[in-house]
């Protein structure tokens, strides 16, 4: 069983370094920090680090570690919620002695000595909870680990709404929910919005575009971000604002990212398969939730054209 093989590998190392993907979401950080706190509580003599960068919406989950290159010598590196090497935050992961991957996205690249990749899990946090359940006789769950794991599970399932949710997802959510973290504070950090953010959401609902084939989309330029005083992270995370419109079967957000000098592209669907479309443009992800980066607004228009054709094929137009 892979969960036990991962534990045995972890037990054989004194230093474990956990990596996440670029532009992390709560499931990414939640699985990373959840695993870190789980291992520290279970093996207090080990050195366990979670490295990489936060975005605004994930900072409340906990601090990330800053370590020197020499820490990687003879260390085990665990990579969570990442399908391929190019999306790993902090390329020093290659300095580790051995690599383990834990991921719930479709397999796109095998590059670790031990890989646990399974799309039947609704979130990477669900996998970490499963890792705990299988090895419960040796692992110790804590309030702070449970908080992180529940945050990732909650957000990556759309508050247990998406069709990726199973009986196991709900059961594992209950396992971590019983721990003593502040649920109201967690909810506030994840879902409460400022006046600026609410006005931005109103702008989206008044200005999004849609096609007769059921494609909804929104282009968010830097000028729009500046006008409403919202960050790229927040704006991109609002993609599901269009998810409950009955005429729309696929929806996309295109958000300017000044730091990257590119345009973040988020694909969501309740019918058309979107990860192949994302892969065409250098991205990837789940069957109904994927993304990529676009170099220009001209390329964005090509993506919209292809997405509309995909919707047309799906609705039988």
DAZI-V180599 format. One record per pair of residues at least 24 apart in sequence whose ideal C-beta (glycine too) atoms are under 6 Angstrom apart, sorted by the first residue. I is the first residue (numbers start at 0). J is the second residue. Records with the same first field share a line. If there is no record, write none. Layout:
BEGIN
I->J ; J
END
This chain:
BEGIN
1->115
2->130 ; 133
5->99
6->134
12->75
13->45
14->46 ; 74
15->47 ; 75
16->48 ; 74 ; 76
17->49 ; 77
18->78 ; 87 ; 92
19->51 ; 79 ; 88
20->80 ; 81 ; 86 ; 88
21->86 ; 88
23->57
25->57 ; 150 ; 151 ; 154
26->122 ; 123 ; 124 ; 151 ; 155
27->80
28->57 ; 60
29->124 ; 147 ; 148 ; 150 ; 151
30->79 ; 80 ; 123 ; 124 ; 127 ; 151
31->79
32->60 ; 61 ; 147
33->127 ; 144 ; 147 ; 148
34->127
36->141 ; 143 ; 144
37->138 ; 144
40->139 ; 141
41->138 ; 139
50->89
51->88 ; 89
54->232
55->230 ; 232
56->232
59->188
60->147
71->95
79->123
80->123
82->107 ; 283
83->107 ; 108
84->110
101->126
107->283
121->156 ; 163 ; 164 ; 168
122->151 ; 152 ; 155
124->148 ; 151 ; 152
125->152 ; 168 ; 171
128->171
142->178 ; 179 ; 180
145->175 ; 178 ; 180
146->180
148->175
149->175 ; 176
150->185
195->227 ; 228
196->229
198->227
199->227 ; 229
203->240
207->241
209->247
210->307
212->307 ; 310 ; 311 ; 314 ; 316
213->247 ; 248 ; 310 ; 314
214->249 ; 306 ; 307 ; 310
215->241 ; 247 ; 250
216->251 ; 303
217->252
218->253
219->254
220->255
221->255 ; 257
231->256
235->263 ; 265
238->265 ; 267
248->310
249->310
253->299
261->292
262->293 ; 299
264->290 ; 291 ; 293
265->290
266->290
270->313
271->309 ; 310 ; 313
END
